Amino acid sequence: MSTQAITKENIASSVVPPIQVKAPWRVKAVEALDGYRLHVRFIDGLEGEVDMSEFVRAPDAGVFAMLADPDLFAQVYVELGAVTWPGELDLAPDAMHDEIKKNGVWRLK
């Protein structure tokens, strides 16, 4: 799996007036790692890992099953403080922040 970072324009800055994403649980940066994992950094400085390795292959993964394609998974980016993929897939940043704050990792199953 590619760990290449994808840069996408931050649409929050193109809104007039610009959207100020201030909630501490909003994501500031995300990087795709091998094994369907992500490294995330929140605007409050908290960092951790999201492990989606079981989730993307689960029978009940629903629309997230498409992320089993490593090339699509690697296209992750931050939009308005949320981890996002093409096709309007995103993860709840508040739940992610809470779990990483407790355990350092959020394992989706």
N, C-alpha and C positions, 0 to 999 in steps of 0.2 A: 504494500500500500504506500502510496506517495505521502510524504510529509511536507509537501510543498505548500507554502502559504498562499492563499488567494486574497488579493486585495480588491476590495469593492468600495466604491464611493460611499461615504457616510451620508445617507439621505437626511439625517437629522440636521446637518449643517446647511442643507439647501432650502429648508423651510424658513420663511420670513415671518416673524422673527425666528431665529434658530431654536430648535428644541433643545432644552438643557436637561440632559439625562442625569438626575442627581440621586436617585434612590441607591443606597449602598449595595443592593443586590443586583444592580444592573451590570451586565458584562461589558468589560472594556476591551478585552482581547481574547481570541480563541485560536488554537492551533490544533490541526488534526495530527494525531500520532498513529503509529502502527497499531494494529489489532482493534480497530474501531474504538479508539480512545481519543479523548480531547484534553488538552490543557487549557484551562480558563483562568482569566484574571478579572476580578471585579473592580469597580471603581473605588471601593473602600480598601483595596490592596490585597484582599484575600485571594489566594490562588489554590488551585487543586485540579483534580482529574475527574472526568466523566467517562465511565466505562460503559459502552453500549454494545460490547461484543456479544452478549447473550441476547439482548433485546432485538437487534436488527435481524436476527435469525429465528426468533421465536414465532410459532404459528400464529400468535395473536398480535404481531407487530403492526398490523394494519398498514397505513401509509408509510410508516417508518421502515418497512421491509425493503423499500427501494434503496435505503442507505447501505444495504449489504453490498452494493456496487462500490468498490473502493474508490473509483474515480469520482463518483458523486459524493461520497462521504468526505473526500478531501476538499470539496468545494465549500466547506463551512465558512461562514463569515458572521460578523456581528451587525445586527440591524436594530436600531432603537434600543440597544442594551440587551438584546436577546440573541442567543446562538441560533443561527438560521441557515437553511439550505435552499437551493433552488426548488421551486415547486411549493413555496410558502410553508415549508416544514420548519418548526421551531420548537425549542424546549423552554419550559417555564423557568426563568432565571431566579425567581424567589425560592422555589423548591430546591433548585440546584445549589444556591448559596447556603441555605439552611443545612443541607446534607453535607456539603463540603466543610462547612464551619464545624460540624460535629465530628466528622470522620475523615476529612481530607480527600474523600472520594465519593462520588455519587454513582452507584451501580444501578443501571436500569435493567429490569428483568421483565 
